[in-house]
């Protein structure tokens, strides 16, 4: 009898202790440095402050039963000792500094409602609930760099890699994104580079599922499973901890750890087999080597020095500006089994030997590097800055040609010796700085004087008349209001973005398309006005009409009338029923005729010059029309990546870039199909 009562008491006590671990009530807190945590019922996961080093603690969730406290969720930045995580009486979850001020709000209570309880679950999900036991916040919906079994990555959700280094939990360079077009991809998001891994699952409502029962990862849509990532996992599944994370070096990998006798995390699957295929993994002018296809070693390409001697992966830079036109200033160095990967090519040559490739590099002042593929006899010039240099299994047989300055020595350049203080030099510098500052302030005073402002307004009014055509010159503020702050984007071209807007002109409200030229495409006022004059004198029933412009400060903006039916690309490649190939060919020929009109037949308001004197010249110029037709086919190609920009179109029309035959459609179904060499720039 006594033993039964004793056993019942023990069970009640254990259930109370289990309840203490499972449910957290308001007015509860955890202090950094106190070793207190909120644990899951089994103790597999803990929520609290993870001790990074003596003076830093990171808010996070980690595995609680293994020696290595592997983080599965965190909130940066790290906090100082005696900071607190507070579950407040108002139902909020906040992080506060030692002085009591709020550092960050994890759950504010406004969106979703105030929480009355919280639970650290055995699946690694920290859940906050209201009085009706409805989930108002959970960590699974706000992942950092890791997902766990039972978790789903929905459309437009992302995982970001952490910064490099054991205590660096700032946002890293790499991202896993579940796009709204159904494609799951890995990308170096800070560089606007193309994805270096993608699933090619272009369909609607796609999700990444990490199955809790099988520990397999795959993509699903409304019809079922459409793409397998993990093929096999260690069994039995329940004997292992599982996770998938995007690493500091940009690879997305799945790991497993045996719960009872595990000593380290073993990899189950990875997205990128060659670590050096990750974009910009070693930064600008960095060279990635991976002889074992496991680890990544970063160093600078010859002739360059690290931005940070302690971390070469941050990239490199040239120690000085070099004149690469004079061959006496540089050596041309050949790096075996080395490549500059991905789309950074400037120009390519086919059917050439290595010596011809070397000569092409030496003779070009605008480049410092190229690659040569012996198997295809192809020489490819590379644009600056040099990215994705690699020496790995994927670059076997390639040769990189690199201009290395003569006066650059290996290692970091020596700093000049510190000179003794010179009073006379100091006074001269001080006087020069004072005079410069006085001139600057005087110039500001003159510029902002009302008289100068009137002159500026008068000059701006003359801009429109100087063109010689009845254009309206808009102010930047007018166009900012007309486009609702440049938020209604229509599209993007090779030279800038296009926004939709509305204006009242002569008492009539009309739709406008506002094209903002990129800042990197800087033009002088005379160049800009000359282009407007040419565009304004061009008239055709199928050309959109130019209404005006803005030339204010650094802004270069062109205003067109709005095309109410949208762009041709939307008709060709939108969600509506796409035209048949017969119609596409007819459109391509129409585009070619339009380009030919703009390039050679455009009528301006002046006396036309007699260019072709005999009809036979026109009849014999079929090759020119054929080139125009090919340009048209490129412009309507179903693969958006292969359509040329306006810059490329003009180069093809001018004859500076060869116009090749567009690839067949079925060839574009291959994920590794590279772009045609004739369109690279």
C-alpha positions in Angstrom: 0.0 0.0 0.0 2.8 2.4 1.0 4.8 1.6 -2.1 1.7 2.3 -4.3 1.2 5.7 -2.7 5.0 6.4 -3.0 5.0 5.5 -6.7 1.9 7.6 -7.4 3.6 10.6 -5.7 6.7 10.1 -7.8 4.5 10.0 -11.0 2.6 13.2 -10.0 6.0 14.9 -9.3 7.4 13.9 -12.6 4.3 15.1 -14.4 4.5 18.4 -12.6 8.2 18.7 -13.6 7.3 17.8 -17.2 4.6 20.4 -17.2 7.1 23.0 -16.0 9.4 22.3 -18.9 6.5 22.2 -21.5 4.5 25.3 -20.7 5.7 28.8 -20.1 3.5 31.4 -18.4 3.5 35.2 -18.8 5.7 37.3 -16.4 8.6 34.8 -17.0 12.1 35.7 -18.1 15.5 34.2 -18.9 18.7 36.1 -18.0 21.9 35.9 -20.2 24.6 34.2 -18.1 22.2 32.4 -15.7 22.2 29.1 -17.6 18.4 29.0 -17.4 16.4 27.9 -20.5 12.9 26.9 -21.6 13.2 23.2 -22.5 11.0 20.9 -24.6 9.3 18.0 -22.6 11.9 15.5 -23.8 14.8 18.0 -23.3 15.7 17.6 -27.0 15.5 21.3 -27.6 16.2 24.4 -25.5 15.2 28.1 -25.9 17.3 30.8 -24.3 20.7 32.6 -24.5 23.4 30.6 -26.2 26.9 31.6 -24.8 29.1 32.5 -27.8 32.1 33.9 -25.9 32.7 35.7 -22.6 30.8 38.8 -23.3 28.2 37.7 -26.0 25.0 35.7 -25.7 22.7 34.9 -28.7 18.9 34.4 -28.5 18.2 31.0 -30.1 17.0 27.4 -30.1 19.4 24.5 -30.0 19.7 20.8 -29.5 19.8 20.2 -25.7 21.0 16.6 -25.4 24.2 16.7 -27.4 27.6 18.2 -26.5 27.7 20.5 -29.6 24.9 23.0 -29.0 23.8 23.1 -32.7 21.6 26.2 -33.3 18.4 25.6 -35.3 16.9 29.1 -34.9 18.4 32.5 -33.7 17.8 36.2 -33.5 20.8 38.5 -34.1 22.5 40.6 -32.8 24.2 38.9 -29.8 23.4 40.5 -26.4 25.6 41.4 -23.5 25.5 39.6 -20.0 22.3 40.3 -17.9 20.2 40.9 -20.9 16.8 39.2 -20.7 14.2 37.4 -22.8 10.8 38.4 -21.3 7.4 36.8 -21.8 5.4 39.8 -20.6 2.0 40.1 -19.0 0.8 41.8 -22.2 1.5 38.6 -24.1 4.6 39.8 -25.8 8.0 38.1 -26.3 10.8 40.7 -26.1 14.6 40.9 -25.6 15.7 43.7 -23.3 19.1 45.3 -22.4 20.3 45.1 -18.8 19.0 48.6 -18.2 15.4 47.5 -19.1 15.1 49.1 -22.5 13.8 46.9 -25.4 16.4 45.6 -27.8 14.0 43.8 -30.1 10.5 42.4 -30.2 10.1 38.8 -31.3 6.3 38.8 -30.9 4.6 42.1 -30.3 1.1 40.8 -29.7 -0.5 43.2 -32.2 -0.4 40.9 -35.2 -2.0 37.6 -34.3 -3.0 38.6 -30.7 -1.6 38.5 -27.2 -0.2 35.2 -26.0 -1.3 33.6 -22.7 1.1 30.6 -22.8 4.2 29.4 -24.7 5.7 25.9 -25.4 9.1 24.7 -26.5 7.9 21.6 -28.5 9.8 18.4 -29.0 10.0 19.1 -32.8 12.1 22.2 -32.2 9.2 24.7 -32.8 8.7 27.4 -30.1 4.9 28.1 -30.1 3.0 31.0 -28.4 -0.8 30.5 -27.9 -3.7 32.7 -26.9 -6.5 31.8 -24.5 -8.2 29.7 -27.2 -5.0 27.7 -27.7 -4.7 29.3 -31.2 -1.1 29.7 -32.4 -0.3 33.4 -32.5 3.5 33.0 -33.2 5.9 30.2 -33.9 9.5 30.0 -34.7 8.9 27.6 -37.7 7.4 30.6 -39.5 10.5 32.8 -39.0 13.4 30.5 -39.9 17.0 31.8 -39.8 19.3 29.5 -41.8 17.9 26.0 -40.8 14.7 24.0 -41.2 13.7 20.9 -39.2 11.6 17.8 -39.9 7.9 18.8 -39.9 8.7 22.2 -41.3 7.6 23.6 -44.7 9.2 26.5 -46.7 6.3 28.3 -48.3 6.3 30.6 -51.4 8.5 33.7 -51.0 10.0 32.3 -47.7 13.8 32.4 -47.5 16.7 31.0 -45.5 19.8 33.3 -45.2 23.3 32.0 -44.5 25.0 33.4 -41.4 28.1 35.6 -41.6 31.5 33.9 -41.7 33.1 33.1 -38.4 31.9 31.2 -35.3 30.5 34.3 -33.6 29.2 36.1 -36.6 25.4 35.8 -36.9 24.8 38.7 -39.1 23.1 38.0 -42.5 25.5 36.3 -44.9 26.0 36.5 -48.6 23.8 33.5 -49.6 20.1 32.8 -49.8 17.7 29.9 -50.3 14.5 31.2 -51.9 11.2 29.5 -52.7 10.1 31.7 -55.6 6.5 32.4 -56.4 7.1 30.9 -59.9 7.7 27.5 -58.2 11.5 27.5 -58.6 13.6 26.8 -55.5 17.0 28.4 -55.9 20.3 29.2 -54.2 21.7 32.7 -54.9 24.4 35.1 -53.8 21.8 37.7 -53.2 24.1 40.7 -52.5 25.7 40.4 -56.0 22.5 40.1 -58.1 24.1 37.0 -59.7 22.1 34.3 -61.4 21.2 31.3 -59.2 24.0 28.8 -58.9 21.5 26.0 -58.1 17.8 25.7 -58.9 15.1 23.1 -59.1 13.6 24.0 -62.5 10.1 23.4 -61.0 8.2 26.2 -62.8 4.6 25.7 -61.6 2.2 27.3 -59.1 1.9 26.9 -55.4 5.1 25.0 -54.8 6.4 24.3 -51.2 9.6 22.7 -49.8 8.6 19.9 -47.4 10.9 18.3 -44.7 8.9 15.2 -43.9 8.9 14.4 -40.2 8.2 10.7 -40.7 10.8 9.9 -43.4 13.3 12.8 -42.9 13.2 13.3 -46.7 13.1 16.7 -48.4 11.1 17.3 -51.5 9.0 19.8 -53.4 5.2 19.5 -53.7 2.4 21.4 -55.3 -1.4 20.9 -55.3 -1.1 17.7 -57.4 1.6 16.0 -55.2 5.3 15.5 -55.1 7.2 17.1 -58.1 10.9 17.1 -57.1 13.0 14.9 -54.8 15.9 16.3 -53.0 16.9 13.7 -50.4 17.0 10.2 -51.7 17.8 8.2 -48.6 18.3 8.9 -44.8 19.7 6.8 -41.9 17.2 4.5 -40.4 15.4 4.1 -38.1 14.6 7.7 -38.6 13.5 8.3 -35.0 17.0 7.3 -33.7 18.5 10.4 -35.3 18.3 14.1 -35.1 17.9 15.7 -38.5 18.3 19.3 -39.9 18.9 21.1 -43.2 20.8 24.4 -43.3 22.3 26.9 -45.8 26.0 27.0 -44.8 28.3 30.0 -44.6 29.9 29.0 -47.9 26.5 29.0 -49.7 25.7 25.3 -50.0 22.4 23.9 -48.8 22.9 20.6 -47.0 21.0 18.0 -44.9 22.6 16.4 -41.8 21.8 13.6 -39.3 23.2 12.9 -35.8 22.7 9.6 -33.9 20.9 10.4 -30.6 22.6 7.8 -28.4 26.2 7.3 -29.7 26.6 10.1 -32.2 29.9 12.1 -32.2 29.4 14.4 -35.2 26.8 15.5 -37.7 27.0 13.4 -40.9 25.9 14.8 -44.3 23.0 13.1 -45.9 22.5 15.4 -49.0 23.8 18.6 -50.6 22.6 20.8 -53.4 26.0 21.7 -54.9 28.5 18.9 -55.4 31.4 21.2 -56.2 31.8 23.8 -53.4 33.6 26.2 -55.8 30.5 26.4 -58.0 28.9 28.6 -55.4 28.8 32.2 -56.7 31.3 34.6 -55.2 32.3 32.1 -52.4 35.7 33.8 -52.2 34.6 37.3 -53.0 35.8 39.7 -55.7 39.1 38.7 -57.3 39.2 35.6 -55.1 40.3 32.1 -56.2 38.4 29.1 -54.8 40.2 25.7 -54.6 38.6 22.5 -53.4 40.7 19.4 -54.2 38.5 17.1 -52.1 35.2 18.6 -53.2 34.4 19.1 -49.5 36.2 22.1 -48.1 36.7 25.6 -49.6 40.1 27.3 -49.6 40.2 30.9 -50.7 43.2 32.9 -51.9 43.7 35.9 -54.2 44.3 35.5 -57.9 47.9 36.5 -58.8 48.6 40.2 -58.6 45.9 41.0 -56.0 45.9 41.3 -52.2 43.3 40.4 -49.5 40.8 43.0 -48.3 41.2 41.4 -44.9 44.3 39.4 -44.1 42.4 37.5 -41.4 39.6 36.4 -43.8 40.6 36.1 -47.5 37.0 35.0 -48.4 35.9 38.6 -48.1 37.7 39.2 -51.4 40.8 40.9 -52.8 41.7 44.1 -54.6 44.5 45.4 -56.8 47.3 47.2 -54.9 47.4 50.0 -57.4 45.8 51.2 -60.6 47.7 49.7 -63.6 47.8 50.8 -67.2 47.0 47.5 -69.0 47.4 49.0 -72.5 51.2 48.9 -72.3 52.6 45.4 -72.4 55.7 46.6 -70.5 53.5 47.1 -67.4 52.3 43.5 -67.0 53.0 39.8 -67.5 50.4 37.5 -68.9 50.2 34.5 -66.5 48.5 31.2 -67.4 46.7 29.3 -64.6 46.0 25.7 -65.4 42.7 24.0 -64.6 41.3 27.4 -63.6 38.1 29.1 -64.7 36.0 32.2 -64.1 32.6 30.6 -63.7 29.1 31.9 -64.7 27.9 34.9 -66.7 30.8 37.3 -66.5 32.0 37.0 -70.1 32.6 40.1 -72.2 33.3 38.6 -75.7 34.2 35.2 -77.1 36.1 33.8 -80.0 35.6 30.3 -81.6 38.1 28.1 -83.4 41.2 29.8 -82.0 44.4 28.4 -80.5 45.9 29.4 -77.1 48.5 31.8 -78.6 45.7 33.7 -80.5 43.8 33.9 -77.2 46.9 35.3 -75.5 47.4 37.9 -78.2 43.7 39.0 -78.0 44.1 39.5 -74.2 47.3 41.5 -74.5 46.0 43.8 -77.2 42.8 44.7 -75.3 43.3 47.6 -72.8 39.8 47.0 -71.3 40.2 43.5 -70.0 42.6 41.8 -67.5 41.6 38.2 -67.9 40.2 35.5 -70.2 39.6 31.8 -70.2 40.6 29.2 -72.9 38.9 25.9 -73.4 41.2 23.6 -75.3 38.4 21.0 -76.1 36.2 23.6 -77.8 39.0 26.0 -79.0 37.1 28.8 -77.4 38.6 32.0 -76.0 36.3 34.1 -73.7 37.2 37.5 -72.4 36.0 38.3 -68.9 34.5 41.6 -67.6 35.5 43.3 -64.4 35.3 42.7 -61.5 36.5 39.2 -61.7 34.2 36.8 -59.8 34.0 33.1 -59.2 37.6 32.1 -60.0 37.9 28.4 -59.2 40.4 25.6 -59.4 38.4 22.4 -58.8 37.1 19.2 -60.4 34.6 21.4 -62.5 37.4 23.4 -64.1 39.7 20.6 -65.3 41.2 21.3 -68.8 40.5 25.0 -68.6 43.2 27.7 -68.7 42.8 31.2 -67.2 44.9 34.0 -68.7 45.5 36.9 -66.3 47.4 40.2 -66.6 49.7 40.6 -63.6 51.4 43.9 -63.1 55.2 43.9 -63.0 55.6 46.0 -59.9 53.1 44.0 -57.8 55.0 41.7 -55.4 53.4 38.8 -53.6 51.9 39.5 -50.2 50.7 42.7 -48.8 52.6 45.8 -49.9 54.9 47.4 -47.4 53.7 50.6 -45.8 55.8 53.7 -46.1 57.9 54.7 -43.2 56.3 57.2 -40.8 57.7 60.7 -41.3 58.4 63.1 -38.6 56.0 65.9 -37.9 56.7 69.1 -39.9 55.1 72.4 -38.7 55.6 74.2 -42.0 53.9 71.4 -43.9 51.1 71.3 -41.4 50.4 75.0 -41.7 50.4 74.7 -45.5 47.9 71.9 -45.4 45.7 73.8 -42.9 45.7 76.9 -45.1 44.8 74.9 -48.2 41.9 73.2 -46.3 40.6 76.5 -45.0 40.7 78.1 -48.4 38.9 75.1 -50.0 36.3 75.2 -47.3 35.7 78.9 -47.8 35.3 78.4 -51.5 32.9 75.6 -51.0 30.7 77.6 -48.6 30.8 80.6 -51.0 29.7 78.4 -53.8 26.8 77.1 -51.7 25.7 80.6 -50.9 25.7 81.6 -54.5 23.9 78.5 -55.6 21.1 78.9 -53.1 20.7 82.7 -53.7 17.2 83.6 -55.1 18.8 85.2 -58.2 20.8 82.0 -59.0 17.6 79.9 -58.5 15.8 82.1 -61.1 18.7 81.6 -63.5 18.5 77.9 -63.0 14.8 77.8 -63.6 15.2 79.9 -66.8 18.0 77.5 -68.0 15.8 74.5 -67.4 13.1 76.1 -69.4 15.5 76.5 -72.3 16.3 72.8 -72.2 13.1 71.9 -73.9 13.3 74.6 -76.5 17.0 73.6 -77.3 15.8 70.3 -78.6 13.9 72.0 -81.3 10.7 69.9 -80.8 7.6 70.5 -78.7 8.5 68.4 -75.7 7.5 69.1 -72.1 10.3 69.2 -69.5 8.9 67.6 -66.3 10.3 68.2 -62.8 11.4 65.1 -60.8 8.7 65.9 -58.2 6.0 65.9 -60.9 7.0 62.4 -62.1 7.4 61.2 -58.5 3.8 62.1 -57.8 2.6 60.8 -61.1 4.0 57.4 -60.5 3.0 57.3 -56.8 6.6 57.4 -55.7 8.0 55.1 -58.5 6.1 52.1 -57.1 4.1 51.0 -60.0 6.7 49.2 -62.0 6.0 48.0 -65.5 9.2 46.3 -66.4 13.0 46.6 -66.7 15.2 47.0 -69.7 18.9 47.1 -70.4 19.2 50.7 -69.4 16.7 51.2 -66.6 13.3 50.6 -65.1 9.9 51.6 -66.5 7.0 52.8 -64.2 3.3 53.4 -64.9 1.8 56.8 -64.1 -0.9 59.3 -64.9 -0.7 63.0 -65.8 -3.2 65.8 -66.7 -1.9 67.4 -69.9 -4.0 70.2 -71.5 -6.9 69.3 -69.3 -6.9 65.6 -70.3 -5.7 62.8 -68.1 -3.5 60.4 -69.9 -1.5 57.3 -69.0 2.3 57.6 -69.2 5.3 55.2 -69.1 8.2 56.7 -67.2 11.7 55.3 -67.9 14.4 56.1 -65.4 17.9 55.6 -66.7 20.3 53.8 -64.5 22.9 56.0 -62.6 25.7 53.8 -64.1 24.6 55.0 -67.6 25.6 58.6 -67.1 25.2 61.0 -70.0 26.1 64.6 -70.4 23.4 67.2 -71.0 24.4 67.5 -74.7 24.4 63.7 -75.3 21.0 63.4 -73.5 19.4 66.2 -75.5 20.8 64.9 -78.8 19.2 61.5 -78.1 15.9 63.1 -77.3 16.1 65.2 -80.5 16.6 62.0 -82.6 13.9 60.1 -80.8 11.5 63.0 -81.2 11.9 63.2 -84.9 11.2 59.5 -85.3 7.6 58.8 -86.3 5.9 55.6 -87.1 2.4 54.2 -86.4 3.9 51.3 -84.4 6.3 53.4 -82.3 5.2 54.7 -78.9 5.1 58.5 -78.8 7.6 60.5 -76.7 5.9 63.1 -74.4 8.8 64.7 -72.5 11.8 64.3 -70.3 13.4 65.2 -67.0 17.0 66.4 -66.7 17.4 67.4 -63.1 20.4 66.8 -60.9 21.5 63.2 -61.5 18.1 62.2 -62.8 17.7 61.2 -66.5 14.1 60.3 -67.2 12.2 59.9 -70.4 8.3 60.0 -70.5 6.4 58.1 -73.1 2.7 57.6 -73.8 1.4 54.4 -72.1 0.8 51.2 -74.1 -2.7 50.2 -72.7 -2.4 46.6 -74.1 1.0 46.0 -72.4 4.3 44.9 -73.9 4.8 42.3 -76.6 6.7 40.1 -74.2 3.6 39.9 -72.0 1.5 38.7 -75.0 4.2 36.2 -76.0 5.2 34.8 -72.6 2.4 35.7 -70.2 0.0 33.3 -68.5 -2.6 33.7 -71.2 -2.7 31.2 -74.2 0.5 31.6 -76.0 0.7 32.2 -79.8 1.6 29.4 -82.1 4.9 29.2 -83.8 3.5 30.4 -87.1 2.3 33.6 -85.4 5.7 33.9 -83.6 7.5 33.8 -86.9 5.2 36.4 -88.3 5.9 38.6 -85.2 9.6 38.1 -85.5 9.6 39.3 -89.1 7.5 42.3 -88.0 10.0 43.1 -85.3 12.8 42.7 -87.8 11.1 45.2 -90.2 10.6 47.6 -87.3 14.3 47.4 -86.4 15.3 47.8 -90.0 13.0 50.9 -90.1 14.6 52.4 -87.0 18.1 51.6 -88.2 18.0 52.5 -91.8 14.6 53.8 -93.0 13.6 56.1 -90.1 12.0 59.3 -91.5 13.0 62.6 -89.9 11.8 66.1 -90.6 14.4 67.2 -93.0 15.4 66.7 -96.7 16.3 63.1 -97.1 19.6 62.1 -98.6 19.8 59.8 -101.6 21.5 56.7 -100.3 20.5 53.9 -102.7 20.5 54.9 -106.3 19.4 51.7 -108.1 16.7 49.2 -107.3 19.1 46.3 -107.8 21.0 47.3 -104.7 17.9 46.8 -102.6 17.0 43.5 -104.2 20.5 42.2 -103.7 20.7 43.2 -100.0 18.8 40.1 -98.8 21.6 39.2 -96.4 20.8 42.4 -94.4 17.2 41.5 -94.2 18.2 38.0 -93.1 20.2 39.5 -90.2 17.3 41.6 -89.2 15.0 38.6 -89.1 17.5 36.8 -86.9 17.5 39.8 -84.5 13.7 39.6 -84.4 13.9 35.8 -83.6 16.3 36.6 -80.7 13.9 39.3 -79.4 10.9 36.9 -79.2 12.7 33.8 -77.9 10.7 31.9 -75.3 13.7 31.7 -72.9 13.9 35.2 -71.2 17.5 34.7 -70.4 18.4 34.5 -74.1 16.5 37.7 -75.2 19.1 40.4 -75.9 19.0 43.8 -74.2 18.6 47.0 -76.3 22.4 47.5 -76.0 22.9 44.0 -77.6 20.3 44.7 -80.3 22.1 47.9 -81.3 25.5 46.2 -81.4 24.0 43.5 -83.7 22.5 46.1 -85.9 25.8 48.0 -86.1 27.7 44.8 -86.9 30.0 44.9 -83.9 28.4 41.7 -82.5 27.9 38.7 -84.7 24.2 37.7 -85.1 24.0 33.9 -84.6 21.1 31.5 -85.2 19.0 31.3 -82.0 19.1 27.9 -80.3 16.1 25.5 -80.8 13.4 25.5 -78.2 13.9 21.9 -77.0 17.6 22.6 -76.3 16.6 25.1 -73.7 14.9 22.3 -71.7 18.4 21.2 -70.6 19.3 23.0 -67.3 23.0 23.3 -68.1 22.5 24.8 -71.5 24.7 27.8 -71.7 23.9 31.0 -73.5 24.9 31.6 -77.1 28.4 33.1 -77.3 27.4 35.7 -79.8 25.1 37.5 -77.3 27.5 37.7 -74.3 28.8 41.1 -73.3 
